[in-house]
C-alpha cells in the first residue's frame, strides 16, 4: 500500500523559513514549494502526475498520497453521502487493490463538499465512524499510517476533489497546516486542473454518455417537479430551450421519461464533469 517511508531528513521541520512562505504572493509560494521538484505544469500524463505527487508528498515528510475526484451526488443525499469517486490516482505500488468500495470508506470523503481549508485526520480517532470507515482506518494503521492531511478542491462543475497525504502524527500535520495552508491549497488546485485533463474516468464509473451541465440542471429541476416554463425562469432561459436540453438528455441516455433519465444519469455515471 505505502510506496515507501520518508526518511527522517525528509520530515517536516519546525522553524526555518516555512512561516514566511505562506505570506508570499502565489507565484513565489509555488516556486518555494516546488524547489527541487519537477514542474507541475510540465506533467503530460497521469504517470507524470503520479510521480510528481509522490515527490511532493515526500518533500513534506509524508509516505505517499492519493488524488480523488467525486461525481455529482444524487439529489437529496446527505453531506455524509457525497457521491462516488470518478477519478482516482495513487502513489501506492498496490493501487490496483484500492477500488471504489475501499475509497468510499475513507472518512474524509464526507467532509469534502463545501470544504475549502486543509484538515487532518487520524487513524486513532472518530467514535461516530461506521464499521466500514473504522475498518478502513484500521487497515491504514496496520500499514504504518498514523494520520494524514487532506487538501480539498472545489470544482465549478460540482465535482470536488482532494489530495490525501498520509504519514506521520497529527500534531505535526496541524503545525504544517498552520504554516503552509495557503500554498498547499494553491498547488492542490493546480494539480486538480491537470488531473481533470490527464487522469481518465475510473473504470468502475458506468459507460453512459456524458451530459452537459445545462442538461443536468434541466433534469434536476424536472426531478424537483418544475414545469418546463418554471425551469426556464429558474435558469434564465426559454421553456423551448429547456425542452431542447431535456430531449437531448433523454436521447443520450436512451430514457423513455424524465424520471428514468434522472435514475440513469446518476446510477450509470453520466453525472460527472464534462
C-alpha positions as CSV (number, residue, x, y, z in Angstrom):
1,X,0.0,0.0,0.0
2,X,2.6,2.5,1.1
3,X,5.1,3.3,-1.7
4,X,7.9,3.7,0.9
5,X,8.6,5.6,4.1
6,X,10.0,9.1,4.1
7,X,13.5,9.4,5.7
8,X,14.0,11.3,8.8
9,X,15.6,14.1,6.9
10,X,12.6,14.5,4.7
11,X,10.2,15.0,7.5
12,X,8.7,18.5,8.1
13,X,10.9,20.6,10.4
14,X,9.7,23.3,12.7
15,X,11.2,26.7,12.2
16,X,13.3,27.6,9.2
17,X,11.6,29.8,6.6
18,X,8.3,27.9,6.4
19,X,6.5,30.6,8.3
20,X,7.4,33.2,5.8
21,X,6.4,31.2,2.8
22,X,2.7,31.4,3.5
23,X,2.8,35.2,3.4
24,X,4.4,35.4,0.0
25,X,2.4,36.0,-3.2
26,X,1.2,32.9,-5.0
27,X,3.9,32.7,-7.7
28,X,6.7,33.0,-5.1
29,X,4.9,30.4,-2.9
30,X,4.7,27.9,-5.7
31,X,8.4,28.4,-6.6
32,X,9.3,27.8,-2.9
33,X,7.3,24.6,-2.7
34,X,8.5,23.2,-6.0
35,X,12.1,23.9,-5.2
36,X,13.7,20.5,-6.0
37,X,10.5,19.1,-7.6
38,X,9.6,18.7,-11.2
39,X,7.5,21.5,-12.5
40,X,3.8,20.5,-12.1
41,X,2.8,22.3,-15.4
42,X,5.2,20.1,-17.3
43,X,3.3,16.9,-16.4
44,X,1.9,15.4,-19.7
45,X,0.3,12.2,-18.4
46,X,-1.3,10.5,-15.4
47,X,2.1,8.7,-14.8
48,X,3.8,12.1,-14.7
49,X,1.2,13.4,-12.2
50,X,1.7,10.3,-10.1
51,X,5.5,10.8,-10.0
52,X,5.1,14.5,-9.1
53,X,2.6,13.7,-6.3
54,X,4.9,11.1,-4.7
55,X,7.8,13.6,-4.7
56,X,5.6,16.4,-3.4
57,X,4.3,14.1,-0.6
58,X,7.9,13.1,0.3
59,X,9.1,16.7,0.3
60,X,6.5,17.4,3.1
61,X,7.5,14.3,5.0
62,X,4.6,12.0,4.1
63,X,4.9,8.4,2.9
64,X,2.6,8.9,-0.1
65,X,-0.6,10.4,-1.4
66,X,-3.9,9.9,-3.3
67,X,-5.9,12.1,-5.5
68,X,-9.7,11.6,-5.7
69,X,-12.4,13.4,-7.5
70,X,-16.1,12.9,-6.7
71,X,-19.0,12.8,-9.1
72,X,-22.1,14.9,-8.6
73,X,-24.3,13.4,-5.8
74,X,-27.8,12.2,-6.4
75,X,-30.2,14.9,-5.4
76,X,-31.3,14.6,-1.8
77,X,-28.1,12.9,-0.5
78,X,-26.9,14.0,2.9
79,X,-23.5,15.5,3.3
80,X,-22.2,12.2,4.6
81,X,-23.2,10.6,1.3
82,X,-21.2,12.8,-1.1
83,X,-21.4,10.6,-4.2
84,X,-19.0,8.2,-5.8
85,X,-15.4,8.7,-6.8
86,X,-15.0,9.2,-10.5
87,X,-11.2,9.9,-10.8
88,X,-8.5,8.3,-8.7
89,X,-4.7,8.4,-8.7
90,X,-2.5,6.8,-6.0
91,X,1.3,6.7,-5.4
92,X,0.9,3.3,-3.9
93,X,2.5,0.3,-5.6
94,X,-0.7,-1.7,-4.7
95,X,-3.1,0.9,-6.1
96,X,-4.9,-1.8,-8.1
97,X,-6.3,-3.1,-4.8
98,X,-7.9,0.2,-4.0
99,X,-11.3,0.1,-5.6
100,X,-14.5,2.1,-5.5
101,X,-15.7,0.4,-2.3
102,X,-12.4,0.9,-0.5
103,X,-12.3,4.6,-1.4
104,X,-15.9,5.1,-0.3
105,X,-14.8,4.0,3.2
106,X,-12.4,6.9,3.5
107,X,-13.9,9.0,6.4
108,X,-12.5,12.2,4.8
109,X,-14.8,11.8,1.8
110,X,-17.8,13.0,3.7
111,X,-16.2,16.3,4.5
112,X,-15.0,17.4,1.1
113,X,-18.1,19.1,-0.3
114,X,-18.1,22.7,0.9
115,X,-14.6,22.4,2.4
116,X,-12.0,24.9,1.4
117,X,-9.3,24.6,4.0
118,X,-6.8,21.8,4.6
119,X,-7.6,19.5,7.5
120,X,-6.0,16.5,9.2
121,X,-7.3,13.0,10.0
122,X,-6.1,10.3,12.4
123,X,-6.4,6.5,12.3
124,X,-7.0,6.6,16.1
125,X,-10.0,8.9,16.4
126,X,-13.6,9.0,15.5
127,X,-16.2,7.5,17.8
128,X,-19.0,8.1,15.2
129,X,-17.4,6.2,12.4
130,X,-19.3,3.5,10.5
131,X,-17.9,-0.1,10.7
132,X,-16.6,0.3,7.1
133,X,-14.8,3.5,8.0
134,X,-13.3,2.0,11.2
135,X,-12.1,-0.9,9.1
136,X,-10.5,1.4,6.6
137,X,-8.6,3.3,9.3
138,X,-7.6,0.0,11.0
139,X,-6.2,-1.1,7.7
140,X,-4.2,2.2,7.3
141,X,-2.8,1.9,10.8
142,X,-1.7,-1.7,10.1
143,X,0.3,-0.3,7.2
144,X,2.1,2.1,9.4
145,X,-0.1,5.2,8.8
146,X,-0.9,7.3,11.9
147,X,-2.5,10.3,10.4
148,X,-2.9,12.3,7.2
149,X,-3.6,15.6,5.5
150,X,-6.5,16.4,3.2
151,X,-6.3,19.3,0.7
152,X,-9.9,19.8,-0.7
153,X,-10.5,21.5,-4.1
154,X,-14.0,22.8,-5.0
155,X,-14.8,22.4,-8.7
156,X,-17.1,24.6,-10.7
157,X,-18.7,21.6,-12.3
158,X,-20.0,20.4,-8.9
159,X,-17.4,17.6,-8.8
160,X,-15.0,18.4,-5.9
161,X,-11.7,16.7,-5.4
162,X,-9.0,16.3,-2.8
163,X,-5.4,15.3,-2.2
164,X,-4.9,12.9,0.7
165,X,-1.3,12.8,2.0
166,X,-0.7,10.1,4.6
167,X,2.1,9.5,7.1
168,X,3.2,10.9,10.5
169,X,1.5,12.2,13.6
170,X,-1.5,14.5,13.7
171,X,0.2,17.2,15.7
172,X,2.9,17.6,13.1
173,X,0.3,17.8,10.4
174,X,-1.6,20.5,12.3
175,X,1.6,22.5,12.5
176,X,2.2,22.1,8.8
177,X,-1.4,23.3,8.1
178,X,-0.9,26.4,10.3
179,X,2.3,27.3,8.4
180,X,1.6,26.4,4.8
181,X,-2.1,26.0,4.2
182,X,-2.4,28.7,1.5
183,X,0.4,27.4,-0.6
184,X,-0.7,23.8,-0.3
185,X,-4.2,24.7,-1.3
186,X,-2.9,26.6,-4.3
187,X,-0.9,23.6,-5.6
188,X,-3.8,21.3,-4.9
189,X,-6.0,23.4,-7.2
190,X,-3.3,23.3,-9.9
191,X,-3.0,19.5,-9.6
192,X,-6.7,19.1,-9.9
193,X,-6.9,21.2,-13.1
194,X,-4.3,19.0,-14.7
195,X,-5.8,15.7,-13.4
196,X,-9.1,16.5,-15.0
197,X,-7.3,16.5,-18.3
198,X,-4.8,13.7,-17.8
199,X,-6.4,11.2,-15.4
200,X,-9.2,9.1,-17.1
201,X,-12.6,8.5,-15.6
202,X,-12.3,5.4,-13.2
203,X,-13.2,2.0,-14.7
204,X,-16.0,1.5,-12.2
205,X,-17.9,4.5,-13.5
206,X,-20.6,3.5,-15.9
207,X,-20.0,4.0,-19.6
208,X,-23.1,6.1,-20.1
209,X,-22.9,9.2,-22.3
210,X,-21.8,12.4,-20.5
211,X,-24.4,15.1,-20.0
212,X,-23.6,18.8,-20.2
213,X,-24.1,21.0,-17.1
214,X,-27.2,22.6,-18.7
215,X,-28.7,19.2,-19.4
216,X,-28.1,18.1,-15.8
217,X,-29.6,21.3,-14.5
218,X,-32.8,20.8,-16.6
219,X,-33.1,17.2,-15.4
220,X,-32.6,18.3,-11.8
221,X,-35.4,20.8,-11.9
222,X,-37.7,18.4,-13.7
223,X,-37.0,15.9,-10.9
224,X,-37.9,18.5,-8.4
225,X,-41.3,18.9,-10.1
226,X,-40.8,22.1,-12.0
227,X,-42.6,22.6,-15.3
228,X,-40.7,23.5,-18.5
229,X,-41.6,27.2,-18.1
230,X,-40.7,27.2,-14.4
231,X,-37.3,25.6,-15.1
232,X,-36.8,28.3,-17.8
233,X,-37.4,31.0,-15.3
234,X,-35.1,29.5,-12.8
235,X,-32.3,29.1,-15.3
236,X,-32.9,32.3,-17.2
237,X,-33.7,30.6,-20.5
238,X,-36.8,30.0,-22.5
239,X,-39.1,27.0,-22.0
240,X,-38.3,25.9,-25.5
241,X,-34.6,25.8,-24.7
242,X,-35.3,23.7,-21.6
243,X,-37.3,21.2,-23.7
244,X,-34.3,21.1,-26.1
245,X,-31.9,20.1,-23.3
246,X,-34.3,17.6,-21.8
247,X,-34.8,16.0,-25.2
248,X,-31.1,15.8,-25.7
249,X,-30.5,14.2,-22.3
250,X,-33.3,11.6,-22.8
251,X,-31.8,10.7,-26.2
252,X,-28.3,10.4,-24.9
253,X,-29.4,8.1,-22.1
254,X,-32.0,6.2,-24.1
255,X,-34.6,7.0,-21.5
256,X,-38.3,7.0,-22.1
257,X,-39.1,9.5,-19.3
258,X,-37.5,12.3,-17.3
259,X,-37.6,10.2,-14.2
260,X,-35.9,7.3,-15.9
261,X,-33.3,9.8,-17.3
262,X,-32.5,11.0,-13.7
263,X,-32.0,7.4,-12.5
264,X,-29.7,6.6,-15.4
265,X,-27.8,9.8,-15.2
266,X,-26.6,9.1,-11.7
267,X,-26.8,5.4,-11.5
268,X,-24.8,4.9,-14.7
269,X,-22.3,7.6,-14.0
270,X,-23.4,10.2,-16.5
271,X,-23.4,12.9,-13.9
272,X,-19.7,13.6,-14.0
273,X,-17.6,16.5,-15.1
274,X,-17.6,17.2,-18.8
